[in-house]
């Protein structure tokens, strides 16, 4: 399959590109600084996800799109003065541009990474995370909620992936993936999330589902 990854230089985006290539897909990796990602079965393209013309041109000819947009700057600095390098509503604006382009070009499969705690999973957040969401991350979470609503109303074959707290741990075992908000812990490695995103590109049984993604320590212990 030909797959476009929007937000490809973030941790989850890079992991998704790696997993997609490993599965044999042809990947177009797009972000503001993605040109260096070009390699076997990967074409890196510099572009802004909120630029509708750029997104439209890249979506054309694809079989699926994976969206891993976010703000990588320090959360406290972003809360106090806003992001310096990224649009504050990059998640919803970028996803809206992708959805519009997919409709125009007849591309059906859309896989979008949001965040655990958006939608029905909010009631399962630990108290500390609820405080962080309400105080430190409030504008970003509000934009993620808008993003999720756009995905659900898109009319496309969508899959929403909700990872818990992301880490850079080198974890090779599969994540726990649940469509009923269950989690095994409140952390998950970006490498694990990347694999879930890549799997969702191909699996028809996941269409229309919201997937909570977490690391199961018991699996790690068994694998070790």
C-alpha positions in Angstrom: 0.0 0.0 0.0 1.0 3.6 -0.5 0.7 5.4 2.9 1.1 9.1 3.8 2.3 9.8 7.4 1.5 13.4 8.4 3.6 14.5 11.3 6.3 12.0 10.5 9.2 13.4 12.4 7.6 13.2 15.9 8.4 10.1 18.0 5.2 8.2 17.1 5.4 9.3 13.5 8.9 8.0 13.0 7.9 4.8 14.7 4.9 4.4 12.4 7.1 5.0 9.3 9.5 2.3 10.5 6.7 -0.2 11.1 5.0 0.6 7.8 8.2 0.1 5.9 8.9 -3.1 7.8 5.5 -4.3 6.6 6.3 -3.6 3.0 4.4 -0.4 2.4 5.6 2.6 0.3 5.6 5.6 2.7 5.5 9.3 2.1 6.7 11.0 5.3 5.6 14.6 5.7 6.4 17.2 8.3 8.1 20.6 8.4 11.5 18.8 8.4 11.0 15.4 6.9 13.2 15.6 3.7 16.0 13.8 5.5 13.9 10.7 6.1 14.1 9.6 2.5 15.4 6.1 2.1 14.3 2.6 0.9 10.5 2.7 0.4 10.4 6.2 2.2 10.0 9.6 0.5 10.5 12.4 2.9 8.7 15.7 2.1 8.9 19.0 3.9 5.5 20.5 4.4 3.1 22.2 6.8 0.1 20.1 7.8 -2.1 23.2 7.9 -1.3 24.1 4.3 -4.2 22.7 2.4 -2.6 22.8 -1.0 0.4 20.8 0.2 -1.7 18.2 1.9 -4.0 17.9 -1.1 -1.1 17.2 -3.4 0.4 14.6 -1.1 -2.8 12.7 -0.4 -3.5 12.2 -4.1 -2.5 8.7 -5.1 -2.3 7.3 -1.5 -4.1 4.3 -0.2 -4.2 5.4 3.4 -3.2 8.3 5.6 -1.7 8.2 9.2 -1.9 11.4 11.2 0.4 11.8 14.2 0.3 15.6 14.7 1.2 17.3 18.0 3.2 20.1 19.6 6.6 18.9 20.7 7.6 22.0 22.7 7.7 22.2 26.5 4.1 22.0 27.8 4.6 24.7 30.4 6.1 27.1 27.9 3.3 26.4 25.5 0.7 27.0 28.2 2.2 30.3 29.2 3.0 31.8 25.9 1.7 29.5 23.2 3.9 27.4 20.8 6.7 29.1 19.0 7.1 26.7 16.0 3.7 25.1 15.6 0.1 26.3 15.1 -1.7 25.9 18.5 -4.6 24.1 16.7 -2.3 22.0 14.5 -4.1 18.8 15.4 -7.6 19.9 14.3 -6.5 22.1 11.4 -4.1 19.5 10.0 -6.6 16.7 10.3 -9.3 18.8 8.7 -7.0 19.4 5.7 -6.3 15.7 5.5 -10.0 14.7 5.7 -10.9 17.2 3.0 -8.2 16.0 0.7 -9.0 12.3 1.3 -12.7 13.0 0.3 -11.6 14.8 -2.9 -9.2 12.0 -3.9 -11.3 9.0 -2.8 -8.8 7.8 -0.2 -10.7 5.8 2.5 -8.4 4.6 5.3 -7.6 7.2 7.9 -5.6 6.4 11.1 -5.3 9.2 13.6 -3.4 9.3 16.9 -5.1 11.4 19.5 -4.7 10.9 23.3 -6.0 8.7 26.0 -8.4 10.8 28.1 -10.2 12.3 25.1 -13.8 11.1 24.8 -15.1 8.2 26.9 -11.6 7.4 28.3 -11.6 10.7 30.2 -13.4 9.1 33.1 -10.6 6.6 33.5 -7.8 9.1 33.9 -5.9 9.1 37.2 -6.5 12.2 39.3 -3.1 13.7 38.6 -3.6 13.4 34.8 -7.0 15.0 35.1 -5.4 18.0 36.8 -2.7 18.2 34.1 -5.3 18.0 31.4 -7.4 20.7 33.0 -4.6 23.1 33.9 -1.4 22.6 31.9 -2.6 21.0 28.8 -6.1 22.4 28.5 -5.7 24.2 25.1 -4.0 21.2 23.5 -6.6 18.7 24.9 -9.4 21.0 23.6 -7.9 20.9 20.1 -7.5 17.1 20.3 -11.2 16.8 21.1 -11.9 18.9 18.0 -9.6 16.6 16.1 -11.4 13.5 17.3 -14.8 14.9 16.4 -13.6 15.7 12.9 -12.4 12.1 12.5 -15.6 10.6 13.7 -17.7 12.8 11.4 -15.4 12.3 8.4 -17.4 9.5 6.7 -14.1 7.8 6.1 -12.9 4.4 7.2 -11.2 5.8 10.3 -9.4 4.4 13.3 -8.6 6.6 16.3 -5.6 5.5 18.3 -5.4 6.8 21.9 -2.0 6.1 23.6 -1.5 6.8 27.3 1.7 8.6 28.4 4.4 8.2 25.7 7.9 7.1 26.4 11.1 6.5 24.4 11.7 3.1 26.0 13.0 0.4 23.7 10.1 -2.0 24.1 9.7 -4.6 21.4 6.6 -6.5 22.8 3.1 -5.6 21.5 1.1 -3.1 23.3 -2.2 -3.8 24.9 -4.9 -2.5 22.5 -8.5 -2.2 23.7 -11.6 -0.7 22.3 -13.3 -0.4 25.7 -10.9 2.2 27.3 -9.0 -0.6 29.3 -5.3 0.0 30.0 -2.6 -2.2 31.6 -0.6 0.8 32.7 -0.4 4.6 32.1 2.7 4.4 29.8 3.5 3.0 26.4 6.5 3.2 24.2 6.3 5.2 21.0 7.7 2.1 19.2 4.7 0.2 20.4 2.3 2.9 19.3 4.0 3.1 15.9 3.2 -0.6 15.4 -0.4 -0.1 16.3 -0.7 2.7 13.8 0.8 0.6 11.1 -1.4 -2.4 11.8 -4.5 -0.2 11.7 -3.8 0.8 8.1 -4.5 -2.8 7.0 -7.0 -4.2 9.5 -10.6 -3.7 8.4 -11.9 -5.0 11.8 -10.6 -1.9 13.5 -12.5 0.6 11.3 -14.8 2.9 13.4 -13.1 2.0 16.7 -11.3 4.1 19.3 -8.3 2.1 20.6 -6.7 2.6 24.0 -3.0 1.7 23.7 -0.8 0.9 26.8 2.1 -1.2 27.8 1.4 -4.4 29.7 4.2 -5.1 32.2 3.2 -8.7 32.4 4.0 -9.2 28.7 7.3 -7.5 29.1 8.2 -9.8 32.0 7.1 -12.9 30.0 9.1 -11.8 27.0 12.2 -11.2 29.0 
